Amino acid sequence: MNDPRRRVLLWIGFLVFAAVNTIGGTIGGTAQVAGLVAGIICIGFIAALIIHHYAGRRP
């Protein structure tokens, strides 16, 4: 359950979408919509990382 490859992919996805969120918010205009969508996806990656962390813990 605690697969390190999955954790790495979740971190890479989080960093990529966080960068898109930052760039989209900075540029503004229509890019702001892409930044907003990337921010929502970023929240999903954060939730997946938290779930992955707690699922791999032993009681």
C-alpha positions in Angstrom: 0.0 0.0 0.0 2.9 2.4 0.7 4.3 2.4 -2.8 7.1 5.0 -3.1 6.5 5.4 -6.9 2.9 6.5 -6.3 4.1 9.1 -3.7 6.7 10.5 -6.2 4.0 10.8 -8.9 1.7 12.5 -6.5 4.4 15.0 -5.5 5.4 15.7 -9.2 1.7 16.2 -10.1 1.3 18.5 -7.1 4.3 20.6 -8.0 3.4 20.9 -11.7 -0.2 22.0 -11.0 1.0 24.4 -8.3 3.3 26.0 -10.8 0.4 26.3 -13.3 -1.7 27.8 -10.6 0.9 30.4 -9.7 1.6 31.3 -13.3 -2.1 31.5 -14.2 -2.8 33.7 -11.3 0.1 36.0 -12.1 -0.7 36.4 -15.8 -4.4 37.0 -15.3 -7.0 37.2 -18.0 -8.0 33.9 -19.5 -5.0 32.2 -18.0 -6.5 32.9 -14.6 -9.2 30.3 -15.3 -6.5 27.7 -16.0 -4.9 28.7 -12.8 -8.1 28.2 -10.9 -8.6 24.8 -12.4 -5.0 23.9 -11.6 -5.6 25.1 -8.0 -8.6 22.8 -7.6 -6.6 19.9 -9.0 -3.7 20.8 -6.6 -6.1 20.4 -3.7 -6.9 16.9 -5.0 -3.2 16.0 -5.0 -2.8 17.3 -1.5 -5.8 15.2 -0.3 -4.3 12.1 -2.1 -0.9 12.7 -0.5 -2.6 12.8 3.0 -4.6 9.7 2.3 -1.5 7.9 1.0 0.4 8.9 4.1 -2.2 7.7 6.6 -2.9 4.5 4.6 0.7 3.5 4.8 1.0 3.9 8.6 1.0 0.9 10.8 -1.3 0.9 13.9 
